[in-house]
Amino acid sequence: MRILYIGNSFTARNNLPGLLAGLAAARGIEVEHRLISAGGASLRQHLNAGTALEAIASGGYDTVVLQEQSTLPVKNPARMQDSVRDFHAAIEAAGARTALYLTWARRNAPETQQALTTAYGSVAAELGATVVPVGMVWQRFLATHDQPVLHDADNSHPALAGSYLAACVFLIALLEQDPVGVEVPVKGLDVGTAALLRQAAWDICEDLAAGR
């Protein structure tokens, strides 16, 4: 599978695309990936810059993952959704699938998760895009676990555990594979923690899919 990621440091931090590729490889799936990222960038900024649209048109990607600036879906969901629509038109024209990377609330503002979930979910339903519900999985995990810490020290970006949990959700949502039992070592993440995160990702995604 060839995946193009368009976003910012929420995707780039801890090499999320590489974490997913490692999990996929353990399931016998080769993932080639490219990341177009700029610090703090919004999807509209990526649209205006042109590089992402050129990559979509010429890259032969199977899936294009869109990650909006982390607070914009809360502050201005209409703008976020317009950007997703514009990207989706280009992605469809290129014969690829649109996937939306539904991100998480900041640690000190957990109440904003619902707005993030609604903003991503409603435009995904409208367009028939795939939602990768990372923020929803984080929310449920944090409700029952104090450790490992998912947020980095800035209370916004992902710690390594948070990115690994995200990668497990991507494996489930994009590749329809179960991460449980995929024991690929990740530098900086102990074996027990990785196993906990894989199991949690699977269990929570199963509950979400069943409407629980």
Residue pairs with C-beta under 8 A, 6 or more apart in sequence:
1 24
1 29
1 30
1 31
1 32
1 62
1 63
1 174
1 175
2 31
2 32
2 33
2 59
2 60
2 61
2 62
2 63
3 17
3 20
3 31
3 32
3 33
3 34
3 61
3 62
3 63
3 64
3 65
3 174
4 33
4 34
4 35
4 36
4 52
4 55
4 56
4 59
4 61
4 63
4 64
4 65
4 96
5 11
5 16
5 17
5 33
5 34
5 35
5 36
5 37
5 64
5 65
5 67
5 101
6 36
6 37
6 43
6 46
6 52
6 64
6 65
6 66
6 67
6 87
7 35
7 36
7 37
7 41
7 65
7 66
7 67
7 68
7 101
8 37
8 38
8 39
8 40
8 41
8 67
8 69
8 70
9 37
9 39
9 40
9 157
10 67
10 70
10 101
10 103
10 157
10 158
11 17
11 35
11 37
11 65
11 67
11 101
12 35
12 37
13 152
13 157
13 158
13 163
14 158
14 159
14 160
14 162
14 163
14 164
15 163
16 158
16 163
16 166
16 167
16 170
17 31
17 33
17 35
18 33
19 163
19 164
19 166
19 167
19 186
20 31
20 33
20 167
20 170
20 171
20 174
21 31
21 33
22 167
22 184
22 186
23 167
23 168
23 171
23 177
23 179
23 182
23 184
24 30
24 31
24 171
24 175
24 177
25 31
25 184
26 182
26 183
26 184
27 171
27 175
27 177
27 182
29 175
29 177
31 175
34 55
34 59
34 61
36 46
36 51
36 52
36 55
38 45
38 46
38 49
40 69
41 69
42 68
42 69
42 72
42 80
42 83
43 66
43 67
43 68
43 69
43 80
43 83
43 84
43 87
44 79
44 82
44 83
46 52
47 53
47 83
47 86
47 87
52 87
53 87
53 90
55 61
56 64
56 87
56 90
56 91
56 94
56 96
57 90
57 93
57 94
59 94
61 94
61 96
62 96
62 97
63 96
63 97
63 98
63 99
63 130
63 174
64 87
64 91
64 96
64 97
64 98
64 99
65 99
65 100
65 101
65 132
65 174
66 84
66 87
66 98
66 99
66 100
66 101
67 101
67 103
68 80
68 83
68 84
68 103
68 120
70 103
70 106
70 156
71 106
71 112
72 79
72 80
73 80
73 115
73 116
73 119
73 120
74 112
74 115
74 116
74 119
77 115
77 118
77 119
80 119
80 123
81 119
81 122
81 123
81 126
84 98
84 100
84 123
84 127
84 129
85 123
85 127
87 98
88 98
88 127
88 129
91 97
91 98
92 98
97 129
97 130
98 127
98 129
98 130
99 129
99 130
99 131
99 132
99 173
99 174
100 120
100 123
100 124
100 129
100 130
100 131
100 132
101 132
101 134
102 116
102 117
102 120
102 121
102 131
102 132
102 133
102 134
102 135
102 136
103 116
103 134
103 135
104 113
104 116
104 134
104 135
104 138
104 139
104 150
104 151
104 158
104 162
105 111
105 112
105 113
105 116
105 135
105 138
105 139
106 112
106 151
106 155
106 156
107 151
107 155
107 156
108 155
110 139
110 142
113 135
113 136
113 139
116 135
117 133
117 135
117 136
120 131
120 135
121 131
123 129
124 130
124 131
130 173
130 174
131 173
132 169
132 170
132 173
132 174
133 169
133 173
133 205
133 208
134 165
134 166
134 169
134 170
136 204
136 208
137 165
137 169
137 200
137 201
137 204
137 205
137 208
138 150
138 162
138 165
138 166
140 204
140 207
141 150
141 165
141 200
141 204
142 150
145 196
145 200
147 193
148 159
148 161
148 193
148 196
148 197
149 159
149 161
149 162
150 158
150 159
150 161
150 162
150 165
151 157
151 158
151 159
151 162
152 158
152 159
152 162
158 166
160 186
160 188
160 189
161 189
161 193
161 197
164 186
164 189
164 194
164 197
165 197
165 200
165 201
168 179
168 197
168 198
168 201
168 202
169 201
169 205
171 177
171 178
171 179
171 182
171 201
172 178
172 179
172 201
172 202
172 205
173 205
178 202
179 198
179 201
179 202
180 198
180 199
180 202
181 198
182 198
183 191
183 194
183 195
185 191
186 194
